[in-house]
Amino acid sequence: MARKFFVGGNWKCNGTTEEVKKIVTTLNEAEVPSEDVVEVVVSPPFVFLTLVKSLLRSDFHVAAQNCWVRKGGAFTGEVSAEMLVNLGIPWVIIGHSERRSLLSESNEFVGDKVAYALSQGLKVIACIGETLEQRESGSTMAVVAAQTKAIADKVTNWSNVVLAYEPVWAIGTGKVATPAQAQEVHCELRKWLHDNVSAEVAASTRIIYGGSVNGGNCKELAAQADVDGFLVGGASLKPEFIDIIKAATVKKN
């Protein structure tokens, strides 16, 4: 089956009310391919979720950047999946490398979070990726396979999961995996899903690329057979995010 191109914008810990309104205005005025060609999801910080949801065009959707691993309660500073559902937020990003490294989120913890979010009806952008040290030592596939296995061990239904491959060494560094490097890992990940989950899940699950994606490199990356879209960081705060969304048409041609 054809996998619908997916473009996510991770705003990370950025923005004021005014800046957020400005970004949303830019998005709302943009001419982009229709919803049957590309699925667009933007992920503002928690404090702006409802504002963005209330202002954003109806063909774009909103994601949280994280959620707690189980039901809410005495977990100061956390936001539960149930709260996101209550606010009508359909998507959540889980396991971003910044959280894995800065907050020591383990593969198992990420797997538990993905499973719990799915169980509450959220759709999940699950992030995986290796560090520069791991790539240089030749362990890229072992690392991303272990990260994916921790998710696969807890998840039975993959229909609401988008897998985001984000090489840590390429996030915010300006270094981008070459289209060939991205394709190689995406292809291997799809093989891993085929061999360890099912042929159907491997064929239908979208594997998107993240790591210094911008208006200049998005078309060449999008042309790769197993690259099903992007998770965009810094560029998602800029007008060039529109160009990245438009890269979806590369798949149609």
Disulfide bonds with the S-S distance in Angstrom:
none
